[in-house]
Each structure stands twice: as structure tokens, then as C-alpha cells.
């Protein structure tokens, strides 16, 4: 079902959408959110949101139907955004450098330990990956200065593993022959298992800033063969402050993380207006109200385009959930409703149908998944 062109045009003209500076300033941004009603399948909502985001990004790379997805979850870190921990980490890092210049390896190692501890406290609200790499590299220098050759080799290989992971080299370091010779017997060679769950169902998990899955209380993300070494792990969901940590995965070991995202302090202003939209009953939102909510949301998030879905609880006896999708592109609003099954990946044909009907283009969600380059180049000097 498409909202009337007359209502869309009249509101668009009234708000100045079609010629406003805002309209052209964010031409490359699209926000994608799926609102899961109480009682609806939150894991299904998370998978719908993930696949819609992948489809928008795939379209941005090819047909340019929409601009790339803008991550909105950092907006919900209000009250937690602080550079204090990272700045404290930087001070300890500088002290470590000065200690090394004086030849005091033990003091350098102590200062680096403190630098890493404070840096980890700031994840994910503030980060400086160059500083993190520096901390790891100077661990190597400090242990080398202390005359502990084996510990220095372990520290150097941890630094290389961190650099590779942040650069997108997804495979273990044995792929690269000089590293196999240098680091093949260290704890960061090979692979380990990473398992992540969340106290919030339908959350997105990221490893080294790459989306890898949708998780919940009883639905983990499991990678049994993740390259050993340090990895940044983050869990995000709209309406919640992000959760993150640095995990040091050892060869052959298993690490289990349970994220506890906290309610965002700005949830009422940034998320609840979408949650309160209704499509049925006496309180059903009018077309003018939907236009206003979508316009204000686009303004608030600083984007030109919106793709917002509302997932209702499954209908008794059918296993199907109503899924209403509003797209707001160039000031025009479009509304469509689908029945979505809850089984794993059974929603994907529904999303493909939506994309075909809405954008007159074929796009399979399975083909829109981002593929990690397992052989991404790694540029560094082997010590």
C-alpha cells in the first residue's frame, strides 16, 4: 500500500523538503531501524534489520538506489561519551616511552599495563586505534629492553595480530610465511573460538568493526575458527548504549562474552517516537502524523533517507508476523505491509519481494551480505 501522493506532496512543500539545504547535505546517508513490538520475536527483528542494512549498502555500491547505511547506535551513547579514559591511557603511554628512554624497562611495562587498562575502560565510547597499536608495540620494546626474548617475541606477535585484525586480515597469521616463521609457536598463532551473547535480544555483534551476526540471551554468535590475537568486540542495538571490550584470543582457547547493553539516556527523544507509531485500531497513526515522524526522525539522525520497519507479535495459529515498512526518500513516504515467518532466514524472500516492489529491482538479501577479505594485505616491517 502506498500513501497518497497528494498528502506526501502537500507536507513536503509545507516543510520545504524538496529544496532544503538539509535534503542535499546528507545525500549519501540512510538510516535503517526495525522496531520490535512487545511480544514480537526480537531475534527476527534483529535479522530483518541486519538484512535491510546489508541490502541498502549493496544498493549504494551498485544501483545507487539509496545512500549507504549510517550507523545510528553511537547516538545512544549519551552520558557515556568521554575521552577521559583514553586520555589517561595516553598519559601512561607517554610515561612508558619516557621510562624506556631512561632504560627503566620495568617501569615502562607498568605504565603500559595501566595504559591498556584505561584504554579498555573507554571501549567503545572513545577509541584511538593508533594509540592501542602503540601500546602493544611498546610492550614488545619494553620486554626486549628487559632482555626477555621469548616474552618480546610473544608481545611483538600480539602487536602484529592486532594490526592485522584491525586492518581486516581475517585469517590466522600463518597465511603469511614470514609471520609463520616468526610467530608460529606463539599464543596468537592459529585460531580460537569466540562466543558472544547479549542480555538484549536482537542485538548486532561486531568484531573489529565488522558486523558478524545477531545475538540474544539464548542465541550466541559463535566463530570456532577466529584468528587468535586481540579483537575489538562490540554489541549494538538502537535505543541502548553500546557495549564493547577487547578480547585477547589465544590459540586453541575459547572465550565467552556476555554483553549487557544499558538503556540509553536519550531513548525517549531519539527512539521512542518511532516505537509509539501505531498502524491498527482506534489509535492508528494518520498519514500526516507518519510523514511528520519520518521527517523529524530524518532531521534528528541527519540523513536524507529512512527505512523503518515495525514487527508485530506473531498471529495466533499462523506463525506469521505483520511487518510494516516505511521508506522515506527525498521527502516522499511509502508504506507496505508483509507477513513474515519466524523461521531462520524465512524472512529473506519477504525482503526480496519488498525490494522488488518498492525499488523495482531484484536484490536477494543473501547476496547482499558483506564478505570479509580473508587475504587483505598487511603492511608492516617484520622485526
NUDREN-832990 format. One line per 3 residues: their letters; for each residue x, z, y of C-alpha. Coordinates in nm, 2 decimals. Each point is the difference from the previous one (the first is absolute). Layout:
% residues N
A) X Z Y ~ ...
This chain:
% residues 383
XXX) 0.00 0.00 0.00 ~ 0.14 -0.10 0.34 ~ -0.09 0.19 0.32
XXX) -0.18 -0.21 0.26 ~ 0.22 -0.22 0.21 ~ -0.22 0.08 0.30
XXX) 0.07 0.38 -0.03 ~ 0.37 -0.06 -0.05 ~ 0.03 -0.24 0.29
XXX) -0.19 0.22 0.24 ~ 0.20 0.31 -0.07 ~ 0.33 -0.20 0.00
XXX) -0.08 -0.13 0.34 ~ -0.11 0.34 0.13 ~ 0.33 0.16 -0.11
XXX) 0.22 -0.29 0.11 ~ 0.14 -0.04 -0.36 ~ 0.04 -0.38 0.01
XXX) 0.24 -0.01 0.30 ~ 0.15 0.35 0.01 ~ 0.37 0.07 0.01
XXX) -0.05 0.23 -0.30 ~ -0.13 -0.29 -0.20 ~ 0.32 -0.20 0.02
XXX) 0.25 0.29 0.02 ~ -0.05 0.10 -0.37 ~ -0.06 -0.34 -0.15
XXX) 0.22 0.09 -0.30 ~ -0.17 0.32 -0.10 ~ -0.28 0.08 -0.25
XXX) -0.12 0.35 -0.10 ~ -0.14 0.03 -0.35 ~ -0.19 0.32 -0.10
XXX) -0.24 0.09 -0.28 ~ -0.23 0.29 0.06 ~ -0.10 0.18 -0.33
XXX) -0.33 0.18 0.02 ~ -0.04 0.35 -0.15 ~ -0.07 -0.05 -0.37
XXX) 0.15 -0.35 -0.01 ~ 0.30 -0.09 -0.22 ~ 0.30 0.08 0.23
XXX) 0.25 -0.17 -0.23 ~ -0.21 -0.32 0.02 ~ -0.01 0.04 0.37
XXX) 0.38 0.02 0.01 ~ 0.04 -0.31 -0.22 ~ -0.24 -0.20 0.22
XXX) 0.19 0.10 0.31 ~ 0.34 -0.08 -0.17 ~ -0.11 -0.35 -0.11
XXX) -0.17 -0.08 0.33 ~ 0.32 0.09 0.18 ~ 0.20 -0.22 -0.24
XXX) -0.24 -0.29 0.06 ~ 0.02 0.03 0.38 ~ 0.38 0.01 -0.02
XXX) 0.00 -0.30 -0.24 ~ -0.23 -0.19 0.23 ~ 0.22 0.08 0.30
XXX) 0.30 -0.15 -0.17 ~ -0.18 -0.32 -0.10 ~ -0.32 -0.11 0.16
XXX) 0.02 0.24 0.31 ~ -0.37 0.08 -0.05 ~ 0.08 0.36 0.11
XXX) 0.30 0.17 0.14 ~ 0.21 0.23 -0.22 ~ -0.12 0.35 -0.08
XXX) 0.09 0.27 0.25 ~ 0.07 0.34 -0.17 ~ -0.24 0.24 0.16
XXX) 0.08 0.31 -0.21 ~ 0.28 0.12 0.24 ~ -0.27 0.04 0.27
XXX) -0.12 0.30 -0.20 ~ 0.33 0.19 0.03 ~ -0.12 0.16 0.33
XXX) 0.14 0.35 0.03 ~ 0.27 -0.07 -0.25 ~ 0.20 -0.27 0.18
XXX) 0.33 0.17 0.10 ~ 0.36 -0.11 0.02 ~ 0.12 0.35 0.00
XXX) 0.10 0.01 -0.37 ~ 0.18 -0.34 0.02 ~ 0.18 0.11 0.32
XXX) 0.11 0.32 -0.17 ~ 0.12 -0.21 -0.30 ~ 0.19 -0.22 0.24
XXX) 0.17 0.31 0.16 ~ 0.11 0.12 -0.34 ~ 0.12 -0.35 -0.09
XXX) 0.21 0.00 0.32 ~ 0.14 0.34 -0.09 ~ 0.10 -0.13 -0.34
XXX) 0.19 -0.29 0.16 ~ 0.19 0.24 0.22 ~ 0.08 0.22 -0.30
XXX) 0.14 -0.30 -0.18 ~ 0.21 -0.09 0.30 ~ 0.15 0.35 -0.02
XXX) 0.06 -0.03 -0.37 ~ -0.26 0.26 -0.10 ~ -0.18 -0.16 -0.29
XXX) -0.19 0.31 -0.11 ~ -0.15 0.04 0.35 ~ -0.09 -0.37 0.00
XXX) -0.18 0.03 -0.33 ~ -0.20 0.30 0.13 ~ -0.10 -0.18 0.32
XXX) -0.10 -0.31 -0.20 ~ -0.21 0.22 -0.23 ~ -0.18 0.13 0.30
XXX) -0.04 -0.35 0.16 ~ -0.16 -0.13 -0.32 ~ -0.23 0.30 -0.02
XXX) -0.13 -0.04 0.35 ~ -0.03 -0.37 -0.03 ~ -0.22 0.04 -0.31
XXX) -0.23 0.24 0.19 ~ -0.07 -0.27 0.25 ~ -0.12 -0.26 -0.26
XXX) -0.21 -0.20 0.06 ~ -0.10 0.10 0.35 ~ 0.34 -0.09 0.15
XXX) 0.29 -0.19 -0.16 ~ 0.33 -0.17 0.07 ~ 0.12 -0.18 -0.32
XXX) 0.34 -0.07 0.16 ~ 0.05 0.38 0.04 ~ -0.11 0.05 -0.36
XXX) 0.25 -0.25 -0.12 ~ 0.26 0.15 0.22 ~ -0.06 0.35 -0.16
XXX) 0.04 -0.15 -0.35 ~ 0.31 -0.19 0.10 ~ 0.17 0.31 0.15
XXX) -0.08 0.20 -0.31 ~ 0.23 -0.25 -0.17 ~ 0.27 0.04 0.27
XXX) -0.02 0.38 -0.01 ~ 0.04 0.02 -0.38 ~ 0.27 -0.25 0.01
XXX) 0.18 0.21 0.26 ~ -0.05 0.30 -0.22 ~ 0.19 -0.18 -0.28
XXX) -0.29 0.00 -0.24 ~ 0.02 -0.36 -0.12 ~ -0.29 0.01 -0.25
XXX) -0.24 0.16 0.26 ~ 0.12 -0.25 0.26 ~ -0.09 -0.29 -0.24
XXX) -0.34 0.15 -0.07 ~ -0.06 0.04 0.37 ~ 0.11 -0.35 0.09
XXX) -0.22 -0.15 -0.27 ~ -0.30 0.21 0.13 ~ 0.07 -0.15 0.34
XXX) 0.00 -0.35 -0.14 ~ -0.31 0.06 -0.20 ~ -0.18 0.13 0.32
XXX) 0.11 -0.30 0.20 ~ -0.11 -0.24 -0.27 ~ -0.34 0.17 -0.05
XXX) -0.07 -0.01 0.38 ~ 0.10 -0.37 0.01 ~ -0.24 -0.09 -0.28
XXX) 0.23 -0.05 -0.29 ~ -0.24 0.12 -0.26 ~ 0.21 -0.02 -0.32
XXX) 0.27 0.24 -0.12 ~ 0.35 -0.04 0.14 ~ 0.13 -0.14 -0.33
XXX) -0.13 -0.34 0.12 ~ 0.30 -0.02 0.23 ~ 0.33 0.00 -0.20
XXX) 0.22 0.18 0.24 ~ -0.25 0.28 0.02 ~ -0.03 0.01 -0.38
XXX) 0.38 0.06 -0.02 ~ -0.01 0.26 0.28 ~ -0.32 0.19 -0.06
XXX) -0.10 -0.09 -0.36 ~ 0.07 0.35 -0.13 ~ -0.16 0.20 0.30
XXX) -0.34 0.16 0.01 ~ -0.13 -0.28 0.24 ~ 0.07 -0.28 -0.25
XXX) -0.28 -0.12 -0.22 ~ -0.37 0.10 0.05 ~ -0.23 0.30 -0.01
XXX) -0.37 0.07 0.00 ~ -0.19 0.08 0.32 ~ -0.36 0.14 -0.02
XXX) -0.21 0.06 0.31 ~ -0.34 0.15 0.03 ~ -0.20 0.11 0.30
XXX) -0.25 0.28 0.09 ~ -0.20 -0.27 0.18 ~ -0.15 -0.28 -0.22
XXX) 0.04 -0.36 0.11 ~ 0.33 0.05 0.19 ~ 0.27 -0.26 0.02
XXX) 0.35 0.08 -0.12 ~ 0.31 -0.17 0.15 ~ 0.35 0.00 -0.15
XXX) 0.27 -0.09 0.25 ~ -0.27 -0.12 0.24 ~ -0.15 -0.24 -0.26
XXX) -0.36 0.05 -0.12 ~ 0.00 0.05 -0.37 ~ -0.34 0.14 -0.10
XXX) -0.31 0.20 0.06 ~ 0.00 0.36 -0.13 ~ -0.22 0.31 -0.02
XXX) -0.03 0.34 -0.17 ~ -0.02 -0.14 -0.35 ~ 0.13 -0.35 0.06
XXX) 0.38 -0.01 0.04 ~ 0.23 -0.28 0.10 ~ 0.27 -0.02 -0.27
XXX) 0.31 -0.21 0.01 ~ 0.19 0.07 -0.32 ~ 0.30 -0.22 0.10
XXX) 0.06 0.06 0.37 ~ 0.36 -0.05 0.10 ~ 0.18 0.34 0.01
XXX) 0.11 0.14 0.33 ~ -0.16 0.13 0.32 ~ -0.35 -0.14 0.08
XXX) -0.23 0.07 0.29 ~ -0.35 0.07 -0.14 ~ -0.31 0.00 0.23
XXX) -0.37 0.05 -0.05 ~ -0.25 -0.13 0.26 ~ -0.37 0.00 0.05
XXX) -0.20 -0.07 0.31 ~ -0.14 0.33 0.14 ~ 0.29 0.20 -0.14
XXX) 0.35 0.08 0.13 ~ 0.26 -0.18 -0.21 ~ 0.20 0.18 -0.27
XXX) 0.35 -0.09 -0.09 ~ 0.33 0.12 -0.16 ~ 0.34 -0.13 -0.11
XXX) 0.04 0.01 -0.38 ~ 0.34 -0.02 -0.17 ~ -0.08 -0.17 -0.33
XXX) 0.27 0.05 -0.27 ~ 0.07 -0.24 -0.28 ~ -0.23 0.06 -0.30
XXX) -0.18 0.28 0.18 ~ -0.37 0.03 0.10 ~ -0.12 0.12 0.34
XXX) -0.37 0.11 0.06 ~ -0.13 0.03 0.36 ~ -0.34 0.12 0.11
XXX) -0.09 -0.09 0.36 ~ -0.21 0.22 0.21 ~ -0.11 -0.20 0.31
XXX) -0.16 0.22 0.27 ~ -0.31 -0.08 0.20 ~ 0.09 -0.18 0.32
XXX) -0.06 0.19 0.32 ~ -0.13 -0.31 0.17 ~ -0.23 -0.10 -0.29
XXX) -0.32 0.06 0.20 ~ 0.11 -0.25 0.27 ~ 0.20 -0.26 -0.21
XXX) -0.19 -0.02 -0.33 ~ -0.34 0.18 0.00 ~ -0.17 -0.26 0.22
XXX) 0.05 -0.25 -0.29 ~ -0.11 0.26 -0.26 ~ -0.32 0.06 0.19
XXX) -0.12 -0.36 -0.01 ~ -0.32 -0.04 -0.21 ~ -0.15 -0.31 -0.16
XXX) -0.32 0.12 -0.15 ~ -0.29 0.23 0.06 ~ -0.15 0.12 0.33
XXX) 0.34 0.07 0.14 ~ 0.14 -0.35 -0.06 ~ 0.23 -0.11 0.28
XXX) -0.12 -0.28 0.22 ~ 0.19 -0.33 0.06 ~ 0.08 0.11 0.35
XXX) 0.14 0.33 -0.12 ~ 0.21 -0.17 -0.27 ~ 0.14 -0.24 0.26
XXX) 0.09 0.30 0.22 ~ 0.16 0.20 -0.27 ~ 0.21 -0.29 -0.12
XXX) 0.11 -0.09 0.36 ~ 0.09 0.36 0.08 ~ 0.19 0.03 -0.33
XXX) 0.20 -0.32 0.06 ~ 0.08 0.13 0.35 ~ 0.10 0.34 -0.13
XXX) 0.23 -0.14 -0.28 ~ 0.14 -0.27 0.23 ~ -0.10 -0.30 -0.21
XXX) -0.19 -0.32 0.04 ~ -0.15 -0.01 -0.34 ~ -0.17 0.25 -0.23
XXX) -0.10 -0.01 -0.36 ~ -0.20 0.32 -0.09 ~ -0.18 0.07 -0.32
XXX) -0.24 0.27 -0.10 ~ -0.03 0.10 -0.36 ~ -0.32 0.17 -0.11
XXX) -0.04 0.22 -0.32 ~ -0.08 -0.19 -0.32 ~ -0.36 -0.08 -0.06
XXX) -0.15 0.19 -0.29 ~ -0.01 -0.19 -0.32 ~ 0.20 -0.30 0.13
XXX) 0.35 0.12 0.07 ~ 0.00 -0.22 0.31 ~ 0.08 0.12 0.35
XXX) -0.12 -0.17 0.32 ~ 0.30 -0.11 0.20 ~ -0.08 -0.10 0.36
XXX) 0.28 -0.19 0.18 ~ 0.01 -0.06 0.38 ~ 0.26 -0.23 0.14
XXX) 0.06 -0.01 0.38 ~ 0.20 -0.30 0.10 ~ 0.04 -0.13 0.35
XXX) -0.30 0.21 0.12 ~ -0.23 -0.13 -0.27 ~ -0.15 0.23 -0.26
XXX) -0.09 -0.10 -0.35 ~ -0.17 0.22 -0.27 ~ -0.02 -0.06 -0.37
XXX) -0.12 0.22 -0.30 ~ 0.12 -0.02 -0.36 ~ -0.05 0.19 -0.32
XXX) 0.33 0.12 -0.14 ~ 0.07 0.13 -0.35 ~ 0.22 0.30 -0.04
XXX) 0.22 -0.11 -0.29 ~ 0.37 -0.06 0.07 ~ 0.06 -0.33 0.18
XXX) -0.37 -0.10 -0.05 ~ -0.04 0.00 0.38 ~ 0.24 -0.28 0.05
XXX) -0.24 -0.29 -0.07 ~ -0.23 0.16 0.26 ~ 0.27 0.00 0.26
XXX) 0.09 -0.36 -0.09 ~ -0.37 -0.09 0.05 ~ 0.00 0.18 0.34
XXX) 0.31 -0.18 0.12 ~ -0.15 -0.34 -0.10 ~ -0.33 0.06 0.16
XXX) 0.14 0.16 0.32 ~ 0.31 -0.21 0.06 ~ -0.08 -0.32 -0.20
XXX) 0.32 0.03 -0.19 ~ 0.10 0.09 -0.36 ~ 0.22 0.31 -0.04
XXX) 0.04 0.20 -0.32 ~ 0.09 0.37 0.07 ~ 0.23 -0.01 -0.30
XXX) 0.20 -0.29 0.17 ~ 0.02 0.19 0.32 ~ 0.20 0.29 -0.13
XXX) 0.34 0.03 0.16 ~ 0.29 -0.06 -0.24 ~ 0.31 0.21 0.03
XXX) 0.32 -0.20 0.00 ~ 0.19 0.16 -0.28 ~ 0.32 -0.18 0.10
XXX) 0.00 0.06 0.37 ~ 0.35 -0.03 0.15 ~ 0.19 0.32 0.06
XXX) 0.28 -0.03 0.26 ~ 0.26 0.28 0.01 ~ 0.36 0.06 -0.08
XX) 0.09 0.14 -0.34 ~ 0.24 0.29 0.06
